[in-house]
Amino acid sequence: MTSYHRRRSIAETAMYRVKQLFGSHLLLRYYDAQVAEAMAMICALNKITLAGMPETVRVA
């Protein structure tokens, strides 16, 4: 798998997750507002993902 296809696959997976959690369409009408709405969704998804990740601690 090439670098392009790997990046595209990751991006498509991320968009699938966003659509499943927040709905499949944007609610706002204007482009700049839609960009801000999408960024807010991504920020929320990152926070949800971070909250679900375990804290790792090195044991000596």
PQR file of N, CA, C, O and H, with PARSE charges and radii, in Angstrom:
ATOM      1  N   MET A   1       0.841  -1.162   0.000 -0.4000 1.5000
ATOM      2  CA  MET A   1       0.000   0.000   0.000 -0.0000 2.0000
ATOM      3  C   MET A   1       0.898   1.241   0.000  0.5500 1.7000
ATOM      4  O   MET A   1       1.836   1.346   0.790 -0.5500 1.4000
ATOM      5  N   THR A   2       0.595   2.159  -0.887 -0.4000 1.5000
ATOM      6  CA  THR A   2       1.427   3.357  -0.980 -0.0000 2.0000
ATOM      7  C   THR A   2       1.044   4.365   0.097  0.5500 1.7000
ATOM      8  O   THR A   2       0.009   4.234   0.751 -0.5500 1.4000
ATOM      9  H   THR A   2      -0.166   2.074  -1.529  0.4000 1.0000
ATOM     10  N   SER A   3       1.877   5.352   0.265 -0.4000 1.5000
ATOM     11  CA  SER A   3       1.648   6.381   1.268 -0.0000 2.0000
ATOM     12  C   SER A   3       0.331   7.116   1.010  0.5500 1.7000
ATOM     13  O   SER A   3      -0.410   7.422   1.945 -0.5500 1.4000
ATOM     14  H   SER A   3       2.718   5.458  -0.266  0.4000 1.0000
ATOM     15  N   TYR A   4       0.045   7.398  -0.264 -0.4000 1.5000
ATOM     16  CA  TYR A   4      -1.194   8.105  -0.608 -0.0000 2.0000
ATOM     17  C   TYR A   4      -2.405   7.297  -0.188  0.5500 1.7000
ATOM     18  O   TYR A   4      -3.318   7.840   0.434 -0.5500 1.4000
ATOM     19  H   TYR A   4       0.647   7.150  -1.023  0.4000 1.0000
ATOM     20  N   HIS A   5      -2.435   6.021  -0.510 -0.4000 1.5000
ATOM     21  CA  HIS A   5      -3.587   5.180  -0.206 -0.0000 2.0000
ATOM     22  C   HIS A   5      -3.758   5.003   1.304  0.5500 1.7000
ATOM     23  O   HIS A   5      -4.884   4.964   1.800 -0.5500 1.4000
ATOM     24  H   HIS A   5      -1.693   5.580  -1.015  0.4000 1.0000
ATOM     25  N   ARG A   6      -2.663   4.898   2.022 -0.4000 1.5000
ATOM     26  CA  ARG A   6      -2.728   4.770   3.481 -0.0000 2.0000
ATOM     27  C   ARG A   6      -3.313   6.033   4.102  0.5500 1.7000
ATOM     28  O   ARG A   6      -4.180   5.952   4.972 -0.5500 1.4000
ATOM     29  H   ARG A   6      -1.748   4.929   1.619  0.4000 1.0000
ATOM     30  N   ARG A   7      -2.847   7.193   3.664 -0.4000 1.5000
ATOM     31  CA  ARG A   7      -3.373   8.457   4.193 -0.0000 2.0000
ATOM     32  C   ARG A   7      -4.841   8.624   3.843  0.5500 1.7000
ATOM     33  O   ARG A   7      -5.632   9.080   4.668 -0.5500 1.4000
ATOM     34  H   ARG A   7      -2.143   7.258   2.958  0.4000 1.0000
ATOM     35  N   ARG A   8      -5.208   8.256   2.622 -0.4000 1.5000
ATOM     36  CA  ARG A   8      -6.603   8.363   2.208 -0.0000 2.0000
ATOM     37  C   ARG A   8      -7.490   7.439   3.035  0.5500 1.7000
ATOM     38  O   ARG A   8      -8.582   7.830   3.447 -0.5500 1.4000
ATOM     39  H   ARG A   8      -4.565   7.886   1.952  0.4000 1.0000
ATOM     40  N   SER A   9      -7.026   6.223   3.277 -0.4000 1.5000
ATOM     41  CA  SER A   9      -7.780   5.269   4.075 -0.0000 2.0000
ATOM     42  C   SER A   9      -7.993   5.779   5.490  0.5500 1.7000
ATOM     43  O   SER A   9      -9.089   5.654   6.035 -0.5500 1.4000
ATOM     44  H   SER A   9      -6.139   5.906   2.942  0.4000 1.0000
ATOM     45  N   ILE A  10      -6.959   6.351   6.089 -0.4000 1.5000
ATOM     46  CA  ILE A  10      -7.070   6.899   7.441 -0.0000 2.0000
ATOM     47  C   ILE A  10      -8.048   8.074   7.458  0.5500 1.7000
ATOM     48  O   ILE A  10      -8.858   8.192   8.377 -0.5500 1.4000
ATOM     49  H   ILE A  10      -6.068   6.453   5.646  0.4000 1.0000
ATOM     50  N   ALA A  11      -7.976   8.934   6.456 -0.4000 1.5000
ATOM     51  CA  ALA A  11      -8.877  10.075   6.376 -0.0000 2.0000
ATOM     52  C   ALA A  11     -10.322   9.617   6.206  0.5500 1.7000
ATOM     53  O   ALA A  11     -11.218  10.174   6.839 -0.5500 1.4000
ATOM     54  H   ALA A  11      -7.318   8.838   5.709  0.4000 1.0000
ATOM     55  N   GLU A  12     -10.566   8.619   5.369 -0.4000 1.5000
ATOM     56  CA  GLU A  12     -11.919   8.113   5.164 -0.0000 2.0000
ATOM     57  C   GLU A  12     -12.459   7.468   6.434  0.5500 1.7000
ATOM     58  O   GLU A  12     -13.640   7.618   6.750 -0.5500 1.4000
ATOM     59  H   GLU A  12      -9.838   8.166   4.854  0.4000 1.0000
ATOM     60  N   THR A  13     -11.619   6.761   7.153 -0.4000 1.5000
ATOM     61  CA  THR A  13     -12.039   6.153   8.412 -0.0000 2.0000
ATOM     62  C   THR A  13     -12.406   7.224   9.428  0.5500 1.7000
ATOM     63  O   THR A  13     -13.402   7.095  10.140 -0.5500 1.4000
ATOM     64  H   THR A  13     -10.661   6.639   6.896  0.4000 1.0000
ATOM     65  N   ALA A  14     -11.604   8.280   9.497 -0.4000 1.5000
ATOM     66  CA  ALA A  14     -11.881   9.375  10.420 -0.0000 2.0000
ATOM     67  C   ALA A  14     -13.206  10.053  10.079  0.5500 1.7000
ATOM     68  O   ALA A  14     -13.994  10.351  10.976 -0.5500 1.4000
ATOM     69  H   ALA A  14     -10.794   8.385   8.919  0.4000 1.0000
ATOM     70  N   MET A  15     -13.456  10.298   8.803 -0.4000 1.5000
ATOM     71  CA  MET A  15     -14.713  10.929   8.398 -0.0000 2.0000
ATOM     72  C   MET A  15     -15.907  10.022   8.687  0.5500 1.7000
ATOM     73  O   MET A  15     -16.976  10.507   9.056 -0.5500 1.4000
ATOM     74  H   MET A  15     -12.815  10.056   8.074  0.4000 1.0000
ATOM     75  N   TYR A  16     -15.736   8.723   8.525 -0.4000 1.5000
ATOM     76  CA  TYR A  16     -16.799   7.779   8.843 -0.0000 2.0000
ATOM     77  C   TYR A  16     -17.158   7.880  10.326  0.5500 1.7000
ATOM     78  O   TYR A  16     -18.335   7.894  10.684 -0.5500 1.4000
ATOM     79  H   TYR A  16     -14.868   8.328   8.226  0.4000 1.0000
ATOM     80  N   ARG A  17     -16.143   7.948  11.183 -0.4000 1.5000
ATOM     81  CA  ARG A  17     -16.383   8.051  12.622 -0.0000 2.0000
ATOM     82  C   ARG A  17     -17.091   9.353  12.975  0.5500 1.7000
ATOM     83  O   ARG A  17     -18.015   9.358  13.788 -0.5500 1.4000
ATOM     84  H   ARG A  17     -15.186   7.936  10.892  0.4000 1.0000
ATOM     85  N   VAL A  18     -16.666  10.446  12.372 -0.4000 1.5000
ATOM     86  CA  VAL A  18     -17.297  11.742  12.625 -0.0000 2.0000
ATOM     87  C   VAL A  18     -18.764  11.691  12.219  0.5500 1.7000
ATOM     88  O   VAL A  18     -19.632  12.142  12.966 -0.5500 1.4000
ATOM     89  H   VAL A  18     -15.916  10.442  11.711  0.4000 1.0000
ATOM     90  N   LYS A  19     -19.044  11.148  11.045 -0.4000 1.5000
ATOM     91  CA  LYS A  19     -20.423  11.081  10.562 -0.0000 2.0000
ATOM     92  C   LYS A  19     -21.291  10.184  11.436  0.5500 1.7000
ATOM     93  O   LYS A  19     -22.465  10.484  11.654 -0.5500 1.4000
ATOM     94  H   LYS A  19     -18.339  10.782  10.438  0.4000 1.0000
ATOM     95  N   GLN A  20     -20.730   9.090  11.936 -0.4000 1.5000
ATOM     96  CA  GLN A  20     -21.487   8.199  12.803 -0.0000 2.0000
ATOM     97  C   GLN A  20     -21.840   8.879  14.127  0.5500 1.7000
ATOM     98  O   GLN A  20     -22.940   8.686  14.644 -0.5500 1.4000
ATOM     99  H   GLN A  20     -19.776   8.847  11.758  0.4000 1.0000
ATOM    100  N   LEU A  21     -20.923   9.668  14.675 -0.4000 1.5000
ATOM    101  CA  LEU A  21     -21.157  10.322  15.956 -0.0000 2.0000
ATOM    102  C   LEU A  21     -21.996  11.590  15.851  0.5500 1.7000
ATOM    103  O   LEU A  21     -22.863  11.826  16.692 -0.5500 1.4000
ATOM    104  H   LEU A  21     -20.030   9.825  14.254  0.4000 1.0000
ATOM    105  N   PHE A  22     -21.755  12.394  14.848 -0.4000 1.5000
ATOM    106  CA  PHE A  22     -22.334  13.733  14.793 -0.0000 2.0000
ATOM    107  C   PHE A  22     -23.346  13.942  13.668  0.5500 1.7000
ATOM    108  O   PHE A  22     -23.871  15.046  13.522 -0.5500 1.4000
ATOM    109  H   PHE A  22     -21.050  12.202  14.165  0.4000 1.0000
ATOM    110  N   GLY A  23     -23.628  12.935  12.886 -0.4000 1.5000
ATOM    111  CA  GLY A  23     -24.576  13.083  11.786 -0.0000 2.0000
ATOM    112  C   GLY A  23     -23.862  13.194  10.456  0.5500 1.7000
ATOM    113  O   GLY A  23     -22.676  13.516  10.394 -0.5500 1.4000
ATOM    114  H   GLY A  23     -23.201  12.038  13.004  0.4000 1.0000
ATOM    115  N   SER A  24     -24.590  12.927   9.406 -0.4000 1.5000
ATOM    116  CA  SER A  24     -23.956  12.830   8.087 -0.0000 2.0000
ATOM    117  C   SER A  24     -23.943  14.137   7.303  0.5500 1.7000
ATOM    118  O   SER A  24     -23.442  14.171   6.179 -0.5500 1.4000
ATOM    119  H   SER A  24     -25.554  12.666   9.456  0.4000 1.0000
ATOM    120  N   HIS A  25     -24.479  15.206   7.869 -0.4000 1.5000
ATOM    121  CA  HIS A  25     -24.453  16.469   7.127 -0.0000 2.0000
ATOM    122  C   HIS A  25     -24.199  17.633   8.079  0.5500 1.7000
ATOM    123  O   HIS A  25     -24.394  17.524   9.289 -0.5500 1.4000
ATOM    124  H   HIS A  25     -24.886  15.179   8.782  0.4000 1.0000
ATOM    125  N   LEU A  26     -23.765  18.731   7.509 -0.4000 1.5000
ATOM    126  CA  LEU A  26     -23.517  19.945   8.279 -0.0000 2.0000
ATOM    127  C   LEU A  26     -24.802  20.759   8.346  0.5500 1.7000
ATOM    128  O   LEU A  26     -25.567  20.796   7.382 -0.5500 1.4000
ATOM    129  H   LEU A  26     -23.606  18.819   6.525  0.4000 1.0000
ATOM    130  N   LEU A  27     -25.039  21.401   9.464 -0.4000 1.5000
ATOM    131  CA  LEU A  27     -26.292  22.121   9.670 -0.0000 2.0000
ATOM    132  C   LEU A  27     -26.238  23.579   9.222  0.5500 1.7000
ATOM    133  O   LEU A  27     -27.265  24.162   8.875 -0.5500 1.4000
ATOM    134  H   LEU A  27     -24.417  21.371  10.247  0.4000 1.0000
ATOM    135  N   LEU A  28     -25.046  24.165   9.228 -0.4000 1.5000
ATOM    136  CA  LEU A  28     -24.927  25.581   8.911 -0.0000 2.0000
ATOM    137  C   LEU A  28     -24.880  25.811   7.406  0.5500 1.7000
ATOM    138  O   LEU A  28     -24.490  24.927   6.643 -0.5500 1.4000
ATOM    139  H   LEU A  28     -24.212  23.691   9.509  0.4000 1.0000
ATOM    140  N   ARG A  29     -25.282  27.010   6.992 -0.4000 1.5000
ATOM    141  CA  ARG A  29     -25.458  27.299   5.577 -0.0000 2.0000
ATOM    142  C   ARG A  29     -24.193  27.803   4.884  0.5500 1.7000
ATOM    143  O   ARG A  29     -23.895  27.376   3.769 -0.5500 1.4000
ATOM    144  H   ARG A  29     -25.598  27.727   7.612  0.4000 1.0000
ATOM    145  N   TYR A  30     -23.454  28.691   5.517 -0.4000 1.5000
ATOM    146  CA  TYR A  30     -22.330  29.344   4.855 -0.0000 2.0000
ATOM    147  C   TYR A  30     -21.045  28.545   5.006  0.5500 1.7000
ATOM    148  O   TYR A  30     -20.838  27.858   6.007 -0.5500 1.4000
ATOM    149  H   TYR A  30     -23.697  29.038   6.424  0.4000 1.0000
ATOM    150  N   TYR A  31     -20.187  28.644   3.996 -0.4000 1.5000
ATOM    151  CA  TYR A  31     -18.976  27.828   3.941 -0.0000 2.0000
ATOM    152  C   TYR A  31     -18.087  28.012   5.168  0.5500 1.7000
ATOM    153  O   TYR A  31     -17.655  27.033   5.778 -0.5500 1.4000
ATOM    154  H   TYR A  31     -20.355  29.201   3.183  0.4000 1.0000
ATOM    155  N   ASP A  32     -17.813  29.268   5.531 -0.4000 1.5000
ATOM    156  CA  ASP A  32     -16.943  29.512   6.691 -0.0000 2.0000
ATOM    157  C   ASP A  32     -17.543  28.929   7.964  0.5500 1.7000
ATOM    158  O   ASP A  32     -16.825  28.404   8.815 -0.5500 1.4000
ATOM    159  H   ASP A  32     -18.164  30.063   5.036  0.4000 1.0000
ATOM    160  N   ALA A  33     -18.851  29.025   8.087 -0.4000 1.5000
ATOM    161  CA  ALA A  33     -19.524  28.458   9.256 -0.0000 2.0000
ATOM    162  C   ALA A  33     -19.453  26.930   9.219  0.5500 1.7000
ATOM    163  O   ALA A  33     -19.309  26.290  10.261 -0.5500 1.4000
ATOM    164  H   ALA A  33     -19.434  29.451   7.396  0.4000 1.0000
ATOM    165  N   GLN A  34     -19.554  26.350   8.031 -0.4000 1.5000
ATOM    166  CA  GLN A  34     -19.447  24.889   7.894 -0.0000 2.0000
ATOM    167  C   GLN A  34     -18.049  24.410   8.263  0.5500 1.7000
ATOM    168  O   GLN A  34     -17.897  23.363   8.892 -0.5500 1.4000
ATOM    169  H   GLN A  34     -19.671  26.870   7.185  0.4000 1.0000
ATOM    170  N   VAL A  35     -17.034  25.166   7.878 -0.4000 1.5000
ATOM    171  CA  VAL A  35     -15.657  24.821   8.233 -0.0000 2.0000
ATOM    172  C   VAL A  35     -15.509  24.848   9.747  0.5500 1.7000
ATOM    173  O   VAL A  35     -14.927  23.933  10.329 -0.5500 1.4000
ATOM    174  H   VAL A  35     -17.157  26.017   7.367  0.4000 1.0000
ATOM    175  N   ALA A  36     -16.027  25.880  10.384 -0.4000 1.5000
ATOM    176  CA  ALA A  36     -15.946  25.985  11.841 -0.0000 2.0000
ATOM    177  C   ALA A  36     -16.718  24.841  12.510  0.5500 1.7000
ATOM    178  O   ALA A  36     -16.268  24.294  13.517 -0.5500 1.4000
ATOM    179  H   ALA A  36     -16.501  26.623   9.911  0.4000 1.0000
ATOM    180  N   GLU A  37     -17.866  24.486  11.957 -0.4000 1.5000
ATOM    181  CA  GLU A  37     -18.659  23.382  12.502 -0.0000 2.0000
ATOM    182  C   GLU A  37     -17.898  22.060  12.388  0.5500 1.7000
ATOM    183  O   GLU A  37     -17.870  21.272  13.333 -0.5500 1.4000
ATOM    184  H   GLU A  37     -18.231  24.930  11.140  0.4000 1.0000
ATOM    185  N   ALA A  38     -17.290  21.825  11.242 -0.4000 1.5000
ATOM    186  CA  ALA A  38     -16.518  20.600  11.045 -0.0000 2.0000
ATOM    187  C   ALA A  38     -15.315  20.561  11.979  0.5500 1.7000
ATOM    188  O   ALA A  38     -15.003  19.507  12.533 -0.5500 1.4000
ATOM    189  H   ALA A  38     -17.313  22.465  10.474  0.4000 1.0000
ATOM    190  N   MET A  39     -14.637  21.682  12.162 -0.4000 1.5000
ATOM    191  CA  MET A  39     -13.493  21.737  13.066 -0.0000 2.0000
ATOM    192  C   MET A  39     -13.934  21.470  14.513  0.5500 1.7000
ATOM    193  O   MET A  39     -13.220  20.807  15.265 -0.5500 1.4000
ATOM    194  H   MET A  39     -14.890  22.539  11.711  0.4000 1.0000
ATOM    195  N   ALA A  40     -15.092  21.976  14.896 -0.4000 1.5000
ATOM    196  CA  ALA A  40     -15.612  21.723  16.246 -0.0000 2.0000
ATOM    197  C   ALA A  40     -15.906  20.234  16.425  0.5500 1.7000
ATOM    198  O   ALA A  40     -15.653  19.673  17.490 -0.5500 1.4000
ATOM    199  H   ALA A  40     -15.673  22.514  14.285  0.4000 1.0000
ATOM    200  N   MET A  41     -16.438  19.600  15.385 -0.4000 1.5000
ATOM    201  CA  MET A  41     -16.702  18.159  15.448 -0.0000 2.0000
ATOM    202  C   MET A  41     -15.405  17.374  15.613  0.5500 1.7000
ATOM    203  O   MET A  41     -15.334  16.443  16.416 -0.5500 1.4000
ATOM    204  H   MET A  41     -16.643  20.056  14.520  0.4000 1.0000
ATOM    205  N   ILE A  42     -14.385  17.750  14.855 -0.4000 1.5000
ATOM    206  CA  ILE A  42     -13.096  17.066  14.930 -0.0000 2.0000
ATOM    207  C   ILE A  42     -12.478  17.268  16.311  0.5500 1.7000
ATOM    208  O   ILE A  42     -11.925  16.332  16.889 -0.5500 1.4000
ATOM    209  H   ILE A  42     -14.443  18.506  14.203  0.4000 1.0000
ATOM    210  N   CYS A  43     -12.571  18.478  16.836 -0.4000 1.5000
ATOM    211  CA  CYS A  43     -12.030  18.761  18.169 -0.0000 2.0000
ATOM    212  C   CYS A  43     -12.740  17.908  19.218  0.5500 1.7000
ATOM    213  O   CYS A  43     -12.093  17.353  20.107 -0.5500 1.4000
ATOM    214  H   CYS A  43     -13.020  19.238  16.366  0.4000 1.0000
ATOM    215  N   ALA A  44     -14.055  17.801  19.120 -0.4000 1.5000
ATOM    216  CA  ALA A  44     -14.812  16.978  20.059 -0.0000 2.0000
ATOM    217  C   ALA A  44     -14.430  15.512  19.919  0.5500 1.7000
ATOM    218  O   ALA A  44     -14.292  14.815  20.924 -0.5500 1.4000
ATOM    219  H   ALA A  44     -14.580  18.251  18.397  0.4000 1.0000
ATOM    220  N   LEU A  45     -14.256  15.035  18.697 -0.4000 1.5000
ATOM    221  CA  LEU A  45     -13.857  13.649  18.482 -0.0000 2.0000
ATOM    222  C   LEU A  45     -12.479  13.379  19.073  0.5500 1.7000
ATOM    223  O   LEU A  45     -12.259  12.322  19.663 -0.5500 1.4000
ATOM    224  H   LEU A  45     -14.368  15.602  17.881  0.4000 1.0000
ATOM    225  N   ASN A  46     -11.554  14.315  18.925 -0.4000 1.5000
ATOM    226  CA  ASN A  46     -10.220  14.159  19.508 -0.0000 2.0000
ATOM    227  C   ASN A  46     -10.287  14.084  21.030  0.5500 1.7000
ATOM    228  O   ASN A  46      -9.569  13.296  21.646 -0.5500 1.4000
ATOM    229  H   ASN A  46     -11.732  15.174  18.446  0.4000 1.0000
ATOM    230  N   LYS A  47     -11.149  14.901  21.641 -0.4000 1.5000
ATOM    231  CA  LYS A  47     -11.295  14.865  23.096 -0.0000 2.0000
ATOM    232  C   LYS A  47     -11.903  13.539  23.553  0.5500 1.7000
ATOM    233  O   LYS A  47     -11.477  12.976  24.561 -0.5500 1.4000
ATOM    234  H   LYS A  47     -11.733  15.540  21.141  0.4000 1.0000
ATOM    235  N   ILE A  48     -12.898  13.037  22.813 -0.4000 1.5000
ATOM    236  CA  ILE A  48     -13.512  11.749  23.145 -0.0000 2.0000
ATOM    237  C   ILE A  48     -12.470  10.644  23.034  0.5500 1.7000
ATOM    238  O   ILE A  48     -12.384   9.777  23.903 -0.5500 1.4000
ATOM    239  H   ILE A  48     -13.244  13.495  21.994  0.4000 1.0000
ATOM    240  N   THR A  49     -11.687  10.674  21.975 -0.4000 1.5000
ATOM    241  CA  THR A  49     -10.657   9.656  21.769 -0.0000 2.0000
ATOM    242  C   THR A  49      -9.615   9.717  22.880  0.5500 1.7000
ATOM    243  O   THR A  49      -9.220   8.682  23.417 -0.5500 1.4000
ATOM    244  H   THR A  49     -11.757  11.378  21.269  0.4000 1.0000
ATOM    245  N   LEU A  50      -9.170  10.918  23.227 -0.4000 1.5000
ATOM    246  CA  LEU A  50      -8.174  11.085  24.273 -0.0000 2.0000
ATOM    247  C   LEU A  50      -8.699  10.599  25.624  0.5500 1.7000
ATOM    248  O   LEU A  50      -7.959   9.999  26.402 -0.5500 1.4000
ATOM    249  H   LEU A  50      -9.492  11.758  22.791  0.4000 1.0000
ATOM    250  N   ALA A  51      -9.978  10.861  25.899 -0.4000 1.5000
ATOM    251  CA  ALA A  51     -10.566  10.434  27.169 -0.0000 2.0000
ATOM    252  C   ALA A  51     -10.615   8.907  27.273  0.5500 1.7000
ATOM    253  O   ALA A  51     -10.538   8.359  28.372 -0.5500 1.4000
ATOM    254  H   ALA A  51     -10.580  11.349  25.267  0.4000 1.0000
ATOM    255  N   GLY A  52     -10.742   8.223  26.136 -0.4000 1.5000
ATOM    256  CA  GLY A  52     -10.840   6.775  26.151 -0.0000 2.0000
ATOM    257  C   GLY A  52      -9.510   6.053  26.117  0.5500 1.7000
ATOM    258  O   GLY A  52      -9.470   4.829  26.241 -0.5500 1.4000
ATOM    259  H   GLY A  52     -10.804   8.669  25.243  0.4000 1.0000
ATOM    260  N   MET A  53      -8.420   6.784  25.951 -0.4000 1.5000
ATOM    261  CA  MET A  53      -7.102   6.148  25.879 -0.0000 2.0000
ATOM    262  C   MET A  53      -6.545   5.914  27.278  0.5500 1.7000
ATOM    263  O   MET A  53      -6.652   6.790  28.136 -0.5500 1.4000
ATOM    264  H   MET A  53      -8.452   7.778  25.850  0.4000 1.0000
ATOM    265  N   PRO A  54      -5.961   4.762  27.520 -0.5600 1.5000
ATOM    266  CA  PRO A  54      -5.398   4.510  28.851  0.2800 2.0000
ATOM    267  C   PRO A  54      -4.107   5.292  29.055  0.5500 1.7000
ATOM    268  O   PRO A  54      -3.377   5.572  28.104 -0.5500 1.4000
ATOM    269  N   GLU A  55      -3.841   5.635  30.295 -0.4000 1.5000
ATOM    270  CA  GLU A  55      -2.569   6.273  30.636 -0.0000 2.0000
ATOM    271  C   GLU A  55      -1.530   5.186  30.814  0.5500 1.7000
ATOM    272  O   GLU A  55      -1.736   4.235  31.569 -0.5500 1.4000
ATOM    273  H   GLU A  55      -4.434   5.408  31.068  0.4000 1.0000
ATOM    274  N   THR A  56      -0.434   5.325  30.132 -0.4000 1.5000
ATOM    275  CA  THR A  56       0.623   4.325  30.255 -0.0000 2.0000
ATOM    276  C   THR A  56       1.727   4.851  31.163  0.5500 1.7000
ATOM    277  O   THR A  56       2.122   6.014  31.081 -0.5500 1.4000
ATOM    278  H   THR A  56      -0.267   6.098  29.520  0.4000 1.0000
ATOM    279  N   VAL A  57       2.205   3.988  32.011 -0.4000 1.5000
ATOM    280  CA  VAL A  57       3.269   4.348  32.946 -0.0000 2.0000
ATOM    281  C   VAL A  57       4.334   3.281  32.862  0.5500 1.7000
ATOM    282  O   VAL A  57       4.032   2.089  32.918 -0.5500 1.4000
ATOM    283  H   VAL A  57       1.884   3.043  32.078  0.4000 1.0000
ATOM    284  N   ARG A  58       5.578   3.701  32.727 -0.4000 1.5000
ATOM    285  CA  ARG A  58       6.682   2.745  32.648 -0.0000 2.0000
ATOM    286  C   ARG A  58       6.956   2.174  34.035  0.5500 1.7000
ATOM    287  O   ARG A  58       7.103   2.907  35.013 -0.5500 1.4000
ATOM    288  H   ARG A  58       5.823   4.670  32.682  0.4000 1.0000
ATOM    289  N   VAL A  59       7.019   0.868  34.092 -0.4000 1.5000
ATOM    290  CA  VAL A  59       7.323   0.172  35.346 -0.0000 2.0000
ATOM    291  C   VAL A  59       8.777  -0.237  35.312  0.5500 1.7000
ATOM    292  O   VAL A  59       9.225  -0.893  34.371 -0.5500 1.4000
ATOM    293  H   VAL A  59       6.899   0.273  33.297  0.4000 1.0000
ATOM    294  N   ALA A  60       9.518   0.149  36.338 -0.4000 1.5000
ATOM    295  CA  ALA A  60      10.948  -0.118  36.362 -0.0000 2.0000
ATOM    296  C   ALA A  60      11.261  -1.571  36.576  0.5500 1.7000
ATOM    297  O   ALA A  60      12.432  -1.949  36.619 -0.5500 1.4000
ATOM    298  H   ALA A  60       9.154   0.681  37.103  0.4000 1.0000
TER
END
